Amino acid sequence: FHCPFPICREAFARRYNLKTHFSARHAQIKSYICEECGRSFARRYDLNRH
């Protein structure tokens, strides 16, 4: 699955990974919010690491 963003050359084996990449890098959708400080993240992994 190739990223549809014009200048991006990323490709992924799974559609979910493409969706996550696009949300995080190009659409800047940050659905995961820290309940303690309010900071938001595009990926659950990043929230957990925070």
C-alpha positions in Angstrom: 0.0 0.0 0.0 1.6 3.2 -1.2 1.0 6.6 0.5 -1.2 8.8 -1.8 0.4 12.0 -0.6 2.2 13.5 -3.7 5.8 13.8 -2.3 5.7 10.9 0.1 7.4 7.7 -1.1 6.4 5.5 1.9 4.9 2.1 1.3 3.4 -0.4 3.8 2.5 -4.1 3.9 -0.7 -3.5 5.8 -3.5 -1.0 5.0 -3.8 -0.2 8.8 -0.1 1.0 8.8 -0.8 3.2 5.8 -3.8 4.7 7.6 -1.8 5.4 10.7 1.0 6.9 8.7 -1.3 9.2 6.8 -3.1 10.3 9.9 0.1 11.0 11.8 2.2 12.6 9.0 -0.1 14.2 6.6 -3.6 14.8 8.1 -2.2 15.5 11.6 -5.1 13.6 13.2 -4.2 13.0 16.9 -6.9 10.8 18.5 -5.0 9.6 21.5 -5.0 12.2 24.3 -3.2 12.0 27.6 -5.6 12.3 30.5 -3.0 13.8 32.8 -1.5 16.6 30.6 -3.8 16.9 27.6 -1.1 16.3 25.0 -2.4 14.4 22.0 -0.8 11.7 19.8 -1.6 10.1 16.4 -0.6 6.6 17.6 -1.5 4.7 20.8 2.1 3.5 21.0 3.3 7.1 21.3 0.7 7.9 24.0 1.8 4.8 26.0 5.5 5.8 25.6 4.7 9.3 26.8 
